[in-house]
Amino acid sequence: PSLSQMERIYCLLGDAPRNFGSLHVVGTNGKTSTTRMIGSILKEAGLKVGVYTSPHIREFTERIEVGGQEISEDEFVAYLNLLLPLIDEVNITFGDNLTQFEILTALALKYFYDHQVDCTVLEAGMGGRWDATNVVFSRVVALTNISLEHTQILGNSICQIAWEEAGVIKKGSSVATMSR
């Protein structure tokens, strides 16, 4: 696994979309609820918040919101069209295609940057260490409960999975954990 493709797409975007304060939510269960709750709290505190969740229930657009409003379908298509040449360049350079989640993550962060959010709340897709969202420095990491899920990728013990999830924690980050 590698974050090289994600690092490259952010370089092509000018690096700016990943350089604002963020809060990262990782763990096995409760990530979306935790992400949305934190986003709501920060919004009520007067901040302009970008929230990124995964997976979606109805539409791709519900994964990306600013100030409690989902990205519109037209904006989603416009941002995707903006990213397509960069996606092609990264795919050709690395000889491997960016995943859907990686593309959506890049789209979300560019959207948040363009909408000048004060902070972001990002839900990791799976794990943390190699997750596409891990190219962003998170001031705060919220770690929800950990259980034996995705063992073929993250490891076959709670300890191994917790290690992978904790991979988003960087020097200078604060960490909050949830008990079962």
N, C-alpha and C positions, 0 to 999 in steps of 0.2 A: 504493500500500500504506500501511497505517496500523496502529498498535497501539491506536488509540482504543477499540475495542470491548473489548479485553483490559484496558486501563486501567480502563474503566468497570465491568467485572464484578468486578475486584479492589476497587474503591471500594465496591461493593455488598456484598462479602464482609467489609468492614471493613479492607481493606488488609493486615491482619496476615499472611495466608498467604504473602505474598511477601517478608516482611522477616526471613528467617533466612538464615544463611550458606549459600551454595551454590557448587557447581562445575558449570560448563557444558561440555558436549562438543559441538563442531561439527566439520564437515568432510564429505567425500564418502563415504568408506568407513571401516569399523571403529568407528563411533560406538557401536553397541550393545555390542560387546565391550569397548571402552574404558570405557564407562559402568558396565557390570557389574563389571569388574575393579576400578575405583576404588571403587565401592560396597563390594565385598568387602574391600578393603584397609582402608577406613575402619571397617567393621564389626569387623574383627579388631583394630583399634586401640582398640576399646571404645566407639565412637560409635554412636548410634542414627541410622541413615541412611535417608533416603527416596530411592528410585531410581525414575526415570521414563524409560522407553525407548519407542521407536517405530520401526517398526511392531510389532505383535504377530504371533506365529506361529500360536498356537492360539486364545487367548481374549483379550479386551480386558483382563481382570484382570491378565494377566502384565506389563502396561506399568507397573503401580504396585505398589511394594513398600516395606515398612518393616521394617528389621531382617532382611532376607532372606525375608520372608513376603509373598506376594502379597495384595492386597486381596481379600477374599472376595466372591463374587457378591452376597450379601445387602448387604454394606457398599457395594459399587459401586452397586447399585440405590438404596440409601438416600441416598447422596451425589448421585446423579443427580437424584433426586426433590427434594432440598434445593435444587439448582441450577436446576431447571426454571423457577420463577418469575423468577429473575434473568436467565436466558437469554432468556426471553420479553421482559422489560423492555429488555434490551440490543438484541435484534433489532428491537423496535418503535422504540426511540429512534433507532437508526442506519439503519433501513429496509433492513437487510441481515442475513442470518443468520450467526451464529457458525459456524465450521467444526467438524467433528467433532474435529479436533486441538485447536482452541481450547477446546472444552468439556472434553475429556479433560485438558488442561493445567490448567484451573481446578479441576477435580475433584481431580486429583493434589495440587496445592498446598494445597487446603483440607484434604484427607486428611492430608497431611504435618504441617500446622499443628496439626490436632486431635490427632494422635498425638505431638506434642511432639518431633519429630526434632531432633537436634543440627545436622544439615546435610542438604543434598540434593545429588544428582548428577542433573542434567537433560540429557537428550539432545535437541538441537534437532531439529525435524522436517525442515525444508528451509531452508538458508541460516542466517542468524542475525539480521541487522538487523531484518527484519519477522517473524521467527518468534514464535509465541505465547509461547514460553519467555523471550523477551527482556524481559519486564516485571519480571523478577527481577534484582536486583543479584547478579552472580557474583563472588565473591572470587577464584576461579581459573577460567580458561578453558583447556580442552584442545582444541587444534586438530589434528584428524587430517589425513590426506593430502587433497589437493584434486585433483579431476580434472574433465574436461568432462562434467558431468552437470546436468540441469535447466537447460540453456543458454537455453531460451526464457523462463525466469523470472529466473535468477541472472546471466546474462550469457554471452557467447560466447567468453570467454578465461579462462585460469586466474587472471589478475590480477583481473578483474571478479568472478569467483566468490569468490576469496579475500577481496576487499573486503566482499562481502555476508556471508560467514561471520564475518569479524572484527567485524561490527556488534554482536556481544554484548559486546565488550571495552569496559569503561567505566573512567573515571578511578578509579584505586585497585585495579583488577584485576591479578592476576598472570597470565601466559600461559605455557603449555607447548605446544610444537609437536612433532609426530611427523615423522620423516623417512620418505621412501618406502622 
